[in-house]
């Protein structure tokens, strides 16, 4: 849950488990995330891996690569 939803932290994840009918404490979620090497939610949101950035902006990058405008002017360059 923490990997797929980067904004979810020690409070939100137990809340989602409660909706599914499970009781999980904040400290248990914290311990599990630490054991898996997953940072707390505020820290995860501060950094974006290059691969994720490219996936998020791929359409704009592809469009920019093929977008050109030729400009004619009377002043020689």
MIKOL-262327 format. One line per field, with one value per residue: residue number from 1; x negated, y negated, z of N, C-alpha, C in turn. Coordinates in nm, 4 decimals, always signed. Example, Ala and Ser with C-alpha at 12.3 -4.5 7.8 and 13.67 -1.06 7.14 Angstrom:
BEGIN
pos = [1 2]
nx = [-1.3190 -1.2850]
ny = [+0.5690 +0.2250]
nz = [+0.7800 +0.7080]
cax = [-1.2300 -1.3670]
cay = [+0.4500 +0.1060]
caz = [+0.7800 +0.7140]
cx = [-1.3200 -1.2900]
cy = [+0.3300 -0.0030]
cz = [+0.7800 +0.7870]
! end
This chain:
BEGIN
pos = [1 2 3 4 5 6 7 8 9 10 11 12 13 14 15 16 17 18 19 20 21 22 23 24 25 26 27 28 29 30 31 32 33 34 35 36 37 38 39 40 41 42 43 44 45 46 47 48 49 50 51 52 53 54 55 56 57 58 59 60 61 62 63 64 65 66 67 68 69 70 71 72 73 74 75 76 77]
nx = [-0.0812 -0.1936 -0.3879 -0.2474 -0.0795 -0.2029 -0.1538 -0.0367 -0.0616 -0.1660 +0.0764 +0.2852 +0.2682 +0.3297 +0.5969 +0.7098 +0.6826 +0.8612 +1.1031 +1.1119 +1.1611 +0.9624 +0.7530 +0.4883 +0.2068 +0.0584 -0.2103 -0.2814 -0.2598 -0.4559 -0.6848 -0.6890 -0.7175 -0.9667 -1.1274 -1.1119 -1.2488 -1.1218 -1.0588 -0.9096 -0.5908 -0.6073 -0.8766 -0.8960 -0.7519 -0.9109 -1.1162 -1.1608 -1.2050 -1.4024 -1.2964 -1.0247 -0.9578 -0.9952 -0.7945 -0.5679 -0.5765 -0.5973 -0.4348 -0.4365 -0.7083 -0.7566 -0.5908 -0.7147 -0.9551 -0.8920 -0.7891 -0.8217 -0.8823 -0.9107 -1.0453 -1.0159 -1.1959 -1.2733 -1.5159 -1.8486 -2.0066]
ny = [+0.1191 -0.1241 -0.1686 -0.1858 -0.4002 -0.6818 -0.8944 -0.7889 -0.7161 -0.6285 -0.6572 -0.6535 -0.4023 -0.2025 -0.2837 -0.2159 +0.0619 +0.1093 +0.0569 +0.2836 +0.4709 +0.5445 +0.5033 +0.2976 +0.1573 -0.1736 -0.1676 +0.0909 +0.0784 -0.1142 +0.0255 +0.2385 +0.1028 -0.0187 +0.2130 +0.3052 +0.1116 -0.1193 -0.4575 -0.7086 -0.8643 -1.1572 -1.1828 -1.0147 -1.1561 -1.3712 -1.3087 -1.2090 -0.9371 -0.9062 -0.7365 -0.7304 -0.9983 -1.0197 -0.8415 -0.9798 -1.2110 -1.1365 -1.1643 -1.4413 -1.4825 -1.3279 -1.4614 -1.7111 -1.6466 -1.6104 -1.8471 -2.1272 -2.4594 -2.6654 -2.9774 -3.2649 -3.5500 -3.8927 -3.9778 -3.8856 -3.6019]
nz = [+0.0000 +0.0758 -0.1150 -0.3562 -0.3021 -0.2375 -0.0644 +0.1572 +0.4971 +0.8318 +0.9581 +0.7703 +0.6405 +0.8456 +0.8757 +0.6286 +0.6418 +0.8480 +0.7212 +0.5674 +0.7548 +0.9337 +1.2190 +1.2675 +1.4128 +1.4288 +1.5008 +1.4283 +1.1500 +1.1035 +1.1912 +1.0065 +0.7614 +0.8014 +0.8222 +0.5636 +0.4341 +0.3534 +0.3400 +0.5626 +0.4816 +0.4316 +0.3575 +0.1358 -0.0498 -0.1102 -0.2845 -0.6237 -0.8249 -1.1237 -1.3214 -1.2570 -1.2958 -1.5729 -1.6640 -1.5780 -1.7312 -1.9939 -2.2306 -2.2775 -2.3176 -2.5461 -2.7276 -2.7366 -2.8555 -3.1216 -3.2010 -3.3856 -3.4927 -3.7613 -3.8114 -3.9981 -4.0742 -4.1488 -4.0756 -4.1039 -3.9599]
cax = [+0.0000 -0.2781 -0.4604 -0.1518 -0.0189 -0.3146 -0.1086 +0.0192 -0.1606 -0.1383 +0.2156 +0.3768 +0.2635 +0.4179 +0.7352 +0.7528 +0.6987 +0.9847 +1.2120 +1.1134 +1.1961 +0.8434 +0.7015 +0.3430 +0.1655 -0.0369 -0.3461 -0.3065 -0.2836 -0.5872 -0.7870 -0.6920 -0.7749 -1.1109 -1.1909 -1.1167 -1.3299 -1.0331 -1.0626 -0.7791 -0.5214 -0.6598 -1.0070 -0.8744 -0.6974 -1.0118 -1.2033 -1.0965 -1.3059 -1.4042 -1.2056 -0.8875 -0.9421 -0.9785 -0.6620 -0.4666 -0.5850 -0.6355 -0.3597 -0.4852 -0.8444 -0.7453 -0.5322 -0.8141 -1.0595 -0.8465 -0.7270 -0.9130 -0.8197 -1.0061 -1.0091 -1.0791 -1.2059 -1.3460 -1.6484 -1.9329 -2.0595]
cay = [+0.0000 -0.2427 -0.1885 -0.2282 -0.5265 -0.7443 -0.9870 -0.7157 -0.6955 -0.5427 -0.6719 -0.6178 -0.2581 -0.1300 -0.3179 -0.1355 +0.1989 +0.1121 +0.0689 +0.4223 +0.5572 +0.5831 +0.4034 +0.2870 +0.0346 -0.2613 -0.1213 +0.2111 +0.0312 -0.1791 +0.1307 +0.3129 +0.0163 -0.0297 +0.3409 +0.3170 +0.0024 -0.2208 -0.5780 -0.7652 -0.9310 -1.2879 -1.1663 -0.9543 -1.2561 -1.4734 -1.2648 -1.1350 -0.8695 -0.9471 -0.6512 -0.7746 -1.1270 -0.9947 -0.7843 -1.0824 -1.3170 -1.0771 -1.2203 -1.5768 -1.4714 -1.2782 -1.5683 -1.8161 -1.5992 -1.6199 -1.9767 -2.2315 -2.5730 -2.7443 -3.1190 -3.3445 -3.6920 -3.9731 -4.0039 -3.7654 -3.5576]
caz = [+0.0000 +0.0871 -0.2408 -0.4588 -0.2604 -0.1684 +0.0380 +0.2704 +0.6010 +0.9465 +1.0005 +0.6623 +0.6118 +0.9398 +0.8459 +0.5145 +0.6902 +0.9264 +0.6240 +0.5203 +0.8658 +1.0097 +1.3118 +1.2603 +1.4805 +1.3591 +1.5290 +1.3480 +1.0130 +1.1053 +1.2021 +0.8802 +0.6581 +0.8276 +0.7911 +0.4176 +0.3817 +0.2961 +0.4211 +0.5971 +0.3706 +0.3904 +0.2922 +0.0049 -0.1414 -0.1406 -0.3936 -0.7315 -0.9071 -1.2644 -1.3984 -1.2297 -1.3628 -1.7160 -1.6861 -1.5551 -1.8315 -2.1217 -2.3428 -2.3038 -2.3708 -2.6839 -2.8092 -2.7524 -2.9461 -3.2596 -3.2236 -3.4313 -3.5602 -3.8365 -3.8070 -4.0999 -4.0397 -4.2476 -4.0220 -4.1155 -3.8299]
cx = [-0.0857 -0.3527 -0.3663 -0.0905 -0.1199 -0.2733 -0.0525 -0.0905 -0.1111 +0.0061 +0.3124 +0.3818 +0.3445 +0.5656 +0.7907 +0.7699 +0.8262 +1.1059 +1.2253 +1.1449 +1.0786 +0.8032 +0.5493 +0.3043 +0.0680 -0.1800 -0.3806 -0.3357 -0.4213 -0.6990 -0.8012 -0.7556 -0.9248 -1.1844 -1.2054 -1.1984 -1.2480 -1.0288 -0.9221 -0.7219 -0.5789 -0.7936 -0.9921 -0.8265 -0.8005 -1.0977 -1.1242 -1.2064 -1.2914 -1.3056 -1.0602 -0.8598 -0.9176 -0.8419 -0.5532 -0.4627 -0.6131 -0.5637 -0.4091 -0.6252 -0.8399 -0.6896 -0.6339 -0.9239 -1.0201 -0.7852 -0.8328 -0.8338 -0.9295 -0.9569 -1.0882 -1.0835 -1.2875 -1.4881 -1.7315 -1.9935 -2.2073]
cy = [-0.1257 -0.2712 -0.2415 -0.3638 -0.6018 -0.8392 -0.9188 -0.6871 -0.6054 -0.5519 -0.6219 -0.4673 -0.1779 -0.1614 -0.2376 +0.0114 +0.2130 +0.1258 +0.2123 +0.5215 +0.6063 +0.4687 +0.4080 +0.1555 -0.0453 -0.2117 +0.0049 +0.1730 -0.0322 -0.0756 +0.2071 +0.2295 -0.0007 +0.0975 +0.3601 +0.2054 -0.1064 -0.3390 -0.6236 -0.8472 -1.0686 -1.2782 -1.1065 -1.0565 -1.3600 -1.4370 -1.1879 -1.0693 -0.9106 -0.8652 -0.6932 -0.9096 -1.1075 -0.9353 -0.8898 -1.1861 -1.2662 -1.1398 -1.3593 -1.5736 -1.4265 -1.3869 -1.6785 -1.7753 -1.6168 -1.7549 -2.0785 -2.3402 -2.6485 -2.8877 -3.1907 -3.4885 -3.7634 -4.0039 -3.8770 -3.7283 -3.5368]
cz = [+0.0000 -0.0428 -0.3482 -0.4289 -0.1750 -0.0577 +0.1616 +0.3714 +0.7112 +0.9942 +0.8941 +0.6370 +0.7138 +0.9173 +0.7302 +0.5538 +0.7727 +0.8349 +0.5715 +0.6324 +0.9488 +1.1017 +1.3068 +1.3258 +1.3955 +1.3786 +1.4501 +1.2034 +1.0043 +1.1059 +1.0702 +0.7694 +0.6776 +0.7887 +0.6402 +0.3534 +0.3140 +0.3909 +0.4589 +0.4819 +0.3354 +0.3172 +0.1524 -0.0959 -0.1833 -0.2612 -0.4974 -0.8146 -1.0545 -1.3468 -1.3778 -1.2976 -1.5119 -1.7476 -1.6740 -1.6675 -1.9722 -2.2405 -2.3775 -2.3645 -2.5165 -2.7749 -2.8351 -2.8502 -3.0925 -3.2948 -3.2649 -3.5016 -3.6325 -3.8413 -3.9152 -4.0542 -4.1448 -4.2011 -4.0341 -3.9807 -3.8314]
! end
